[in-house]
Amino acid sequence: MSDPDPDPDAPRPAPPDATVMASAADPTVIGAGAATPEPRLVQPGTLINNNYRILGLVSAGGMGEVYRAENVFTGDPVAVKVILPGLADDKAVLEMFRREARVLVQLRDDSIVRYHNFVLDPGLGRYCLIMEFVEGRHLGARLKTDGALSEPEVLVLMRRIGAGLMRAHDSGVTHRDLSPDNVILRDDRIAEAVLIDFGIARSTELGDGLAGRFAGKFKYIAPEQLGHWGGEIGPRTDVYGLALLIAAVARGKPLDMGDSVVSASALRGAIPDLSGISHRLFPLLQHMLEPDPALRPADMGAVLAMLDDPSRIPSRYRLPLWQDGAAEPLAEAQAQASVVTGSGLGSSLSGPAHSASPFGAAPPPPAEARPVPPAPESRRWPLIGGAALLLAGIAGLGWVMLDPGEPAVAPPDAPAATPAGLPPRDPSTREGFLAEQALPACATVERITAGPNAGQLQFIGPGDLQPAPVVAAYGSRFGVSPSVQQATASAAQCPALDFLREISGRPAPPLLLRAEASAGDQQLQIRGAVEAGRDRNLWLWIVPPTGEVYDLSAQLAAPGEGARDFGFALSLGGQAPGTYLLVALATEAPLAAVAAAPSGAPAAQLLPRVLEELRAGGQAAAVAVQPIMAP
């Protein structure tokens, strides 16, 4: 980007596509004495503090003007925010900027604009913030030009901005003015988003300093910024603001949150309507948009953990599968699921193609029903890191820890799981032969095809399972004497084993799953890889002894030639031992039932839906399972 030649004889208007450090769009100011004086423009060539030469105006907002400038000694570009003359006489505002400068000058994070200094320029008689100049487009300009971000881009942006806010909060600073106009995409890259304009930020340890005033935007402010819930501003204020920002970029336009104090207050009395938001984001944004700050996630760290592991989200925000009277026909959901590609069946429906959630619109609970009592304690398997690295395309393995949380409520009339529409098995193959063997309910057997135990038979089922008859029949048929691996499953895992038994042994391109486990630091760490071939949809999931299904597809490395690596970890602290069923399923087409499933859905609820869809489409699915023992 290049700046036009300065015109010393006329004020400089803001260029339409220039990089900006603060936006003049919707500069709402609330409170007594809120009228904003006309900006007194600083002419190009002016020296600020004898160090920075003004090159041109970038923008003008509610707190001041922002200019592009350069360090006269080094030539480095900087942005200079010149505080409006009227505000320079406001001791509260001035002290707020001083506190901000002390904290932010020391804050170093790639996702936060770097602050250099806060000075009083004697020539202008005005206070100036000296900041890094970020080269790139506003996120707001990107939305206007290109529309909604894709869901992978939304997730990358949320992690990036959330991590920066977490650093700011840890330093005692709350942004308070999150919006697309206050995010710049360095070099036009979502993964390089930078938070700007902490011009109304404050130290949470020293009080507000604004006597209830703020320069914010009605579309993105939290209820407490309007004086509700005690008016206390803190990290949870940014939790609310980030949710509104993410909803805007996911939809391509902001939510309707009012355009006056009266309408904005009314629309913040309940969780706003999130129609059109994908199931991947819907529950978390609901939680973040609680009117009562005490009911939101406690901090940005909690938000990021919930983003990686939706089972951490309180169950009251999870949409139940296929609500009565609100479900779309399966065929329509299947058509929408076609936007999901080989990056994993567990991906969410998103973007413009997804005009409505497969769950139907979920109205917020009535105001009189809040606060909602906390959910009962349940066994916890927390999730950690890894997903952000994989989504950002960074090589290597991350770690995931699982949290079953509360299972969703099963529908009263789940369809019967019958394999009538599946391709017939070929008993002449080893896989087809094993799948046809007589086994008791809640048991399955397969031939291990990868790793050091390749060629052995793996039995999973009840503790009293007797594999000898099947081993003898297999040996007689194929002239071998295979070794046997045996794992004991819980009763809650029976629906998963029955599902695997029904679809195994049917003609499909081979699927290879291998994983290795190692214990340490109260964790069972698992690394592995899946090889499913090209142009096939891959779903990686795990079923703990408690019987829920947790989608690990986001932990798979990006599709490419050969195997796709993954990594996750199970927390062992205080938990009973048991078998975890790690499963890979490859299909020809995306599965709507998988795309629409909330994290932690019971296997008894979800897998019959998946089987029904496979039958309806006559899909040739390949499956591989590996039991993982938690000591």
Steps between C-alpha positions, in 0.01 A plus 500: 500500500631850418384837629410789263734795492428737791313819415616767746222738396200286595391259773547137413180290482523135604590285196232239431719189519788621714631306792341649809577480868160618616171533317264791477214266414215529750694708757223489764580688821273461802477711813483858611706743298539242224515744210821448306691816401584543137844345443778748448694332223877476528669605178737266314860577586425586863753358746360325805726506806789582261507132403207420270410675175130497407439365147120503479168442673379140522176537698311704756295348781335576830827542691723663242663482159746240381783597267759309309847626591862400491784501747728773369811320630430145382240548226276239664126552441287569807142593575436807715171535682445866590249543781220747427558845651186486714597167652844624596330710768313198638718373785321164510564433132856622522575278797343208317737549208798528733410172670440338162837613370686371806351155457482468123851630434623196693253256338654297219277273298483446124121537505504840676618824343827607660496825699820706507430814705246748638616861477380858530610680186588858597440637149146364474421515868337160455572153635608234253522121506782365284425152366619244251358557153338176382495449125180334386124518463246544774301189575193719452613593149566133426143412603350771283702389199509121535210416731497247784815311591507124458471300820870400504586870464258591780661245732850624418391860563328415829807320631729780387298785651409297808865425574591868467218604730607240753847659507346847540270383780792336680666843495190667644369658179152458350448608139127592526464591132523175304366526147612412145615861462747451782671198345757536222602205285875534469589431136128414457540171689241379751772313688686832541206699644604783732286667768519877483350805671528431867405868521227427755683216672549529873692339780257271679698550820460877514134564422320628195601864491225589251208559739280275289596645161653298222570533131356175376265365240149390585536194279784355707473620861410287801200564729723623784632774271146637503499496880328164547614226743679756715688655208824322593736477203749216476614200297145367472410822321744403228360145502162648402655737244705223340185289460327784316805552280520128415127483429541792258787344304330158494174650366653771282312769691458595866215382716218748556598637840322837487595852398419698815537461875137390528501245217849374585399442861183317399686269260750406770241367741542148359740305284459639147364298209790311340314358202740415219795428730644152451461234767877518562470857632137525610529358856820687588368833371181446699709453814712807425192715434334447836365837617623431854882514497512240779345241265755553222833316474723627777779619271651467153691190604167330568366617163798355314473170690130477411577581138737203484273271702127582475426245773630760749204723414223461760240259370219757505664671202539186291231446242339158529512286188193519277268701720136404471330729253823677409699247301570538133436197279807281487527543124520878541760467774694264272495760224632763738765258627640481147694819581716282726798362311776254565624712788280291726137406539504652843523849351209735557250635254597859445510804278236631262397150390375430849198722541358314799635266763401134458362527850260779411500836675538463876331790679681631808361395838247746643642777714316379811672164469844651568735450670509134404625272778835341426500157340575203729863401532608237252817322403734747333751438222631851418629582154823687440686662203573354158191597306615855437833379362337258262238750384774755438681248284799469735678167469518266798266345750287671758349356813132468575343401827145383500211617715182292478302752704128433504364283218225647285149372558419206272189527283211280608467314169847440357477311171590133493849432367472246220755443224252428220631772270871437551705331228509121553804345662734271310573204732788392277703790637649481848313810614169376359552156652567642849199732483274201426614298802260430785585721794294602803341843517735787579801335336702546186811355339727632229834418346771749595641641178764749617774524758709235677193280564391487136338166416375433852129482587363764732193421711312768692206409718388379843749359743378143450532509120638169370694558174613138446216389263552801272878455502462132407259574216724775368808276516321219318371733228826686429762249615653717772529496879456866597588648837222673688465841663205543736350812663208526739231757425245659733124462461479869399728428203277222363321731249841589355602134470166407344547783248851384412380142461224602258719697259821294517604256230318677216677589173679834524852633442725399791533721806812483718501626859799481729558662838755477780436590865744604771420595860651795684410795721152365573429480130476227242649654189397354164659563164394340180409526135214408269533410135170504313598580143417813306160662445337320792333653803669406826346504847729433798323451832538343842257335739598498871364236742210737577370457143511848342638575154771767477605629160878523450486587129627853566818345641590333171774658294383662178418265211783418266691207362529206738400472864355778717659534844312577821572529872296521818525417870275352767521637852545216748475692826237345725329310218411132491689283250325381187508451126466791260390419147689705242317474167564622146216492247548581130203558269438606143281798592466728805263389774243754615447315829867545585513863387199582717607310814596693813810388682433229756184357343431152637600222263153351546353819356745603229621176342155365402451828311832456323413140412159605371666755273754248372219259421295766326791591274628145454843631590805277503661598830833379631559488875793429729503491879782492751435449872706717732539388860501770768682356805 
